[in-house]
């Protein structure tokens, strides 16, 4: 049977699976799902923690959301990350090989079953069996099994259409495949989780998992081999020329050696490209995770200009660090080989020592280049920061600053920058042009003593000249590599804060049952009111705080001191107080956006360290104050559902639209040409202050959290809209905390 037939598009899904036969032997049962995650992580080189594999409960298998939450938490317990993959029906074949190692949920059976895809081998996928051995399975077979429940919904109708149309049997498979693509092509298939290391994991582990050290080692070995073969080509051809006798055997040997260099050069180009792409992806992922992990106070203290400077410098790290390090190591080997060649020449060891001294001079000039580059970078980033801040505050300057002071200090900063640029250009010329070319003169001068003394043979002088040329090329590569490393080191000083911030966060806990630690929900009419004695006795606390304290960095006075509270399921709490009293800080502590300096904060009996920051934020959703919340330049639907999931699942868009109408945003949706798909933000549809506030409220409600915290969310609403929005919030929030001014 062909791969197309096994895919299930040319034959019924039942026939494809039966033809394979062995697919059931490599499926993992639900009770061994934790073992499958651990086996995948081990096989993928992710080095999971040496802990007992977790076991899901029946509650985790009731829905895709519950299963996804358990897999995410179980992967975190093992020290890895499970990224959910959503692929179109017509792209599943191409997506599966790219996401390995991955866990694949096989729907449609009596009990949930899973596949552990460890990698690819040619056109097949390597799938782990329950005994940790691997089996090769065609990609089309797995894709067909994943798509089987979806295809089963439309295949009877398609078969009836084909039967009425009288399609010939030999064309039946192609016609069925075309109709399936037409009907199901855009449909999103989920149930695939790709395993990888978390962005905050040890960078050494990330590099090892991406196999970058192995590729760099292969690159250096290929370079050494190619360079050695190149020297051998010189030796074989040079011997024939210097002996005044063109030996055909030596010429053939030289040609074969030269032909061997070509594939080695191609291998070097491929290895360097793959290593550069993989390392660049890791660096970008790490920097993005670090930027998202920064504390709000750190973000405010930096300013937009400094962040832009860090972005610019991060590009320098990607472009310079990898290439500069490889070039410097390769050039060091070439210099050592050139010194050996010079020692065999007419000037002997003296010539080799001259090369060592010249290389030391190049290194000294590179150190001076590093210092000048650091001063130039500081001047450039200061100008960038100042320019961005002036642009951001342009309207304020127009209104409040005198015209004569608009450009105060700009000429001095520009003059300082030009001075630093001139110094840097001079250093670049010294190490990039003068030193390699100056060596040619110094190397030839080094041959004068033996030449004037009349010692040395013709062959010895030829070897010495060849060594001089090799050293010149090596010095050029050494200068370029060291200057790139110097630039990358300076850039690292700017981005190291983001790089290190990615590792923040506590150790994830073992997976919990879906209902563990949750307060029982009251049935309607179970008690006469929220303050009844029976209600107080039955309801367990959702959030508990005991003597919480928090102080902002750089401030002597704490914002929150010795706060204790108890929030039970179903509570509606209004927190009032004057400006600067610590209300917003307390809301950030409750929602997990900040960690307390002292005291104990529990959610369902677990603290933030045990539950994990991500799990805490899933259970407590917050709508911060207006200046701390944002509308991104995407669609209105994306801004609504970004805290829930994206792309949206079945029913997500309908629920978002219903909440918008309840909050009084129906008129806005009617005005927008694209409705929920209308682009919003600074580059698209403009929203008023009150519309943004209700967007933030809807975003918090759509997350389905146990506790919703709204910080000054109703301040911009008129009385009629306020009453309407409040009714929606009280109806939809299970437990509610509202912060407002008196």
NORQUI-V528208 format. One record per pair of residues at least 12 apart in sequence whose C-alpha atoms are under 7 Angstrom apart, sorted by the first residue. I is the first residue (numbers start at 0). GAP is how many residues later the second one is. Records with the same first field share a line. If there is no record, write none. Layout:
I = GAP + GAP
This chain:
2 = 137
3 = 136
5 = 134 + 135 + 138
6 = 133 + 134 + 136 + 137
7 = 136
8 = 164 + 167 + 168
9 = 163 + 164 + 166 + 167
10 = 162
12 = 131 + 135
16 = 128
25 = 89 + 102 + 103 + 104
26 = 86 + 87 + 88 + 102
27 = 85 + 86 + 87 + 102
28 = 83 + 84 + 85
29 = 82 + 83
30 = 24 + 25
31 = 23
32 = 22
33 = 19 + 20 + 21
34 = 18
35 = 80
37 = 15
38 = 93
39 = 61 + 76 + 78
42 = 75
43 = 57 + 74
44 = 164
45 = 150 + 151 + 163
47 = 30 + 31 + 32
48 = 29 + 30
53 = 20 + 457
56 = 456
58 = 455
59 = 454
69 = 441
72 = 438
73 = 436 + 437
75 = 432
76 = 431 + 432 + 433
79 = 115 + 116 + 117 + 118
80 = 114 + 115 + 116 + 117
81 = 111 + 112 + 113 + 114
82 = 110 + 111 + 112
83 = 108 + 109 + 110
84 = 105 + 107 + 108 + 109
85 = 102 + 103 + 104
86 = 101 + 102 + 103
87 = 97 + 98 + 99 + 100 + 101
88 = 95 + 96 + 97 + 98 + 99 + 100
89 = 91 + 95
91 = 51
92 = 46 + 47 + 50
96 = 22 + 23 + 28
98 = 95
99 = 17 + 18 + 19 + 94
100 = 16 + 17 + 18 + 93 + 94
101 = 14 + 15 + 16 + 90 + 91 + 92 + 93
102 = 12 + 13 + 14 + 89 + 90 + 91
103 = 12 + 87 + 88 + 89
104 = 86 + 87
105 = 39 + 40
106 = 42
107 = 41
114 = 12
115 = 12
122 = 15 + 16
123 = 12 + 13 + 14 + 15
124 = 12 + 13 + 14
157 = 18
198 = 86 + 87 + 90 + 303
199 = 86 + 302 + 303 + 304
200 = 302
211 = 63
214 = 56 + 60
215 = 59
218 = 49 + 52 + 53
219 = 110
221 = 42 + 46
222 = 45
225 = 35 + 38
228 = 28 + 32
229 = 28
232 = 21 + 24 + 25
235 = 14 + 18
236 = 13 + 14 + 17
241 = 217
275 = 46
279 = 38
285 = 213 + 216
286 = 211 + 212
288 = 213
289 = 208 + 209 + 210 + 211 + 212
290 = 207
292 = 208 + 209
293 = 207
303 = 84
304 = 79 + 80 + 81 + 83 + 84
305 = 79
308 = 72 + 75
309 = 184 + 185
312 = 178 + 181
313 = 177 + 181
315 = 172 + 175
316 = 171 + 174 + 175
319 = 164 + 165 + 168
320 = 163 + 164 + 167
323 = 157 + 158 + 160 + 161
324 = 156 + 160
326 = 150 + 151 + 154
327 = 149 + 150 + 153 + 154
330 = 143 + 146 + 147
331 = 146
333 = 140
334 = 136 + 139
337 = 129 + 132 + 133
338 = 13 + 16
340 = 122 + 126
341 = 122 + 125
344 = 115 + 116 + 118 + 119
345 = 104 + 110 + 114 + 115 + 118
346 = 100 + 103
350 = 95
361 = 69 + 73 + 117
364 = 66
365 = 65 + 116 + 117
368 = 55 + 58
369 = 116
371 = 51 + 52
372 = 51 + 114
373 = 116
374 = 45
375 = 41 + 44 + 45
378 = 38
379 = 37
382 = 30
430 = 48
431 = 44 + 47 + 48
435 = 36 + 39 + 40
436 = 35
438 = 33
439 = 28 + 32
442 = 25
504 = 108
505 = 103 + 106
506 = 102 + 105
507 = 102 + 103 + 104
508 = 101 + 102 + 103
516 = 87 + 88
517 = 86
518 = 20 + 21 + 22 + 23 + 50
519 = 19
538 = 29 + 30
539 = 28
540 = 25 + 26 + 27 + 28 + 63
541 = 25 + 26 + 27 + 61 + 62
542 = 23 + 24 + 25 + 59 + 60 + 61
543 = 21 + 22 + 23 + 57 + 58 + 59
544 = 18 + 19 + 20 + 21 + 55 + 56 + 57
545 = 17 + 18 + 19 + 53 + 54 + 55
546 = 15 + 16 + 17 + 52 + 53
547 = 12 + 13 + 14 + 15 + 16 + 48 + 50 + 51 + 52
548 = 12 + 13 + 14 + 47 + 48 + 49 + 50
549 = 46 + 47 + 48
558 = 22 + 23 + 26
559 = 22 + 26
568 = 165 + 166
569 = 164 + 165
570 = 164 + 165
571 = 163 + 164 + 165
572 = 163 + 164 + 165
573 = 163 + 164 + 165
574 = 163 + 164 + 165
575 = 163 + 164 + 165 + 166
576 = 164 + 165
577 = 163
582 = 156
583 = 127
586 = 122
590 = 26 + 29 + 30 + 31
591 = 21 + 24 + 25
617 = 87
618 = 86 + 87 + 88
619 = 85 + 86 + 87 + 88
620 = 79 + 82 + 84 + 86 + 87 + 88
621 = 78 + 86 + 87 + 88
622 = 73 + 74 + 77 + 86 + 87 + 88
623 = 86 + 87
624 = 86 + 87 + 88
630 = 50
631 = 49
632 = 46 + 47 + 48 + 49 + 50 + 51
633 = 45 + 46
634 = 41 + 42 + 43 + 44 + 45
635 = 40 + 41 + 42 + 43 + 44
636 = 39 + 40
639 = 16 + 55 + 58 + 59
640 = 58 + 61
642 = 56 + 60
643 = 58 + 59
655 = 46
658 = 39
659 = 38
661 = 63 + 66
662 = 31 + 61 + 62 + 65
663 = 57 + 60
688 = 27
689 = 26 + 27
692 = 20
696 = 16
700 = 31 + 32
705 = 28 + 29
706 = 27 + 28 + 29
707 = 25 + 27 + 28 + 29
708 = 27 + 28 + 29
709 = 27 + 28 + 29
710 = 27 + 28 + 29
711 = 27 + 28
